[in-house]
Amino acid sequence: MGNLNKVMLIGRLTRDPEVTEFKNGGKVANLGFAVHNVRKNMQTGEWEETPVWLNMKAYNHEHGRKLADLAATLHKGRQVYVEGHLVLEQWDGKEDGKHHSRLFVYMDSLEFLGEKPRTEGGPAPAPADHAPGEHVADAGWPAEPAAKPAKTARRK
């Protein structure tokens, strides 16, 4: 049987992205992310949200989307939809020489959800006139032109 490594999450950024630029021109954005698991408390009968804290990385790809640049436009508290895959990074510490490891979600795609954030000193955003996740204007790339209607055959 084959393997599948795919993550789909809706959550909020827990801090502003930290972007690192490499000597070769590449970039990576490190992001803190939180999602909530909902469970029923058996003693009180109430539903409770339990946060799950995640570390994410978004890279600019040579032949693809510039996710690090896109992620760099986000701010703490912004709700997003992320698709990605899990990666276990391992290294030996420089000071202590101990082996360390951390699980990351490497982002494959990103969609902005909710309202556009307010600009400094600017007015509040207008109410959304679209469904959540349909933020083409947020993404910084032009919308695709509408498809032309199909031609219908004329009756004689």
N, C-alpha and C positions, 0 to 999 in steps of 0.2 A: 504494500500500500504506500502511496506517496505521502509527502509532507505538505503542510500548509502553515504558513507563518503570516497571518494577517490580523491587524488590529484596527477596529473602527470605534472611535470615541467621540462623544460630545461632552465638553467640559469647559473650564475657564482657566486662563493663564494665572498662575500664582505670583509671577514676577515679570518685569519687563524682560524681553529677550536680550541675551548677551551675544553679540556677533563678533566672531573672530575671523580675521582675514589672513590667508596663507600667503607665503612668498610667491607661489605660482598663480595667484589671483583668485583662488577658490575661497569660498566663505562657508562658515557653519554658524547657525544660530542655535544657542542652547536655551531651552525653555523649561520652565516649571509648569506643571499642568495638574489639575485636580478634577476628578470625577466623583460622583456619589453613588454608593450602593444603598439601596433602600431595603430595610428589613423591619419586621414586626417585633417589637419588644414583648416577649412572652409574659413578663410580669405586669406591665402597664396596659398592654393591648394597643399601644400607640405605634404608628409607623415612624421610624427614625432613619435619618440619612447618616451614613458613615463615609467620610471622605477617603479617597484613595489618591495618594500623591505620586506623581510620575515625573520622570525626567525625559525630555524629548530633545532630539536634534533634527535640524532641517539643513540640508546641504543644497548649494547651487550645483546643478549638474551641467556638464559641458554641453550635452545634447538634450536639453529638456528644460523643465520649469526651474526657475530661480527661486526655490523655496526659502532659502536663507534671506534673500532680499524681501520676499513677501512677508515672512515671519517677523522681520525687523520692524515692520510697520505696525505690529500689534502692541498692545499695552496690557499691563496687569488688569485682570478682571474681565477681559474680552472673551466672549463665548465663541468657540470655534468647533467645527467638525473636522476630525483628523482621520486619515487612513494612513497606515504605516505597517511596519514590521518590527519584531523584537530583535534586539542585538545585545549580547552579553559582552561588555568590554572588560578586559582583564589587563592588569599592569602590576609591576613591582614598584613599591613606593621609593622615592628618591631618598627621603630622610630615614625611614625605618626599615627599608628593604623587604617589608612584608608584602605578600601577594594580596591584591585588592581586586574586586570585581563589582560591577554595577550594571543593572539591567536598564536599557534605554529603549524608547520607541523612536525609530528612525522614520521621519515623516515621508510619505510618498505623495500625499495630496492634502490640501488644506482648503476649507471653505469657511468664510466668515458668517456668523449667525447673529441674530439680534440687531439692535440699532447700531448705526455708525457711531463711533465715539465722538464726543464733543471736541472741537478744536479749542485751543487756548483762547479764551475771551470771546469765542464765537457763540452763535445761537444753538439752541438744542436742535437735534436732528428732527426732521419731519417724520411723521409716522410711516412705517413701512407700507409700501403698496405692492408687496410681493410676499411669497411664501418664504419661511425661513430657509436659508441655504442658497437662495437665489440672489446673491450679491455680486453680480458681474461688475457693477460700478465700483464696488469696494476693491476688487481684485487688481485694478490698475491695468487691465487689458480691455480692448474694445469688445463690445458685444458683437456676436456674429450676426451678419445680416439675415433678415427673415427669408425663409425659403419662398421661392416663387410658387404660386398655386399651379397645380397641374392643369394642363390644357384639357378641355373636354371636347369630345367629338361633336361636330354639328350635325344636326339632323336635316336632311333635305326633304 
